[in-house]
Amino acid sequence: MIHVLIVVSWLGGAVQGATISTQEFSSAERCEAARLALIEYAKARSIEETLRPVCTQK
């Protein structure tokens, strides 16, 4: 079953608005691993408040 990682980001600030990115994965586990890696990456750069990653079934 296909799962999709949806990431809403506000990296451009309020002026540019939100950006939505998607990536398909072959399993929930892979999607969740990517989501967690993205969160860790954002935390390391102190930008975790600007991202909202969510995994969902397609």
ABEGO torsion letter per residue (X at the ends): XBBBBBBBBAAAEAAAEBBBBBBBBABAAAAAAAAAAAAAAAAAAGAAAABBBBBBBX
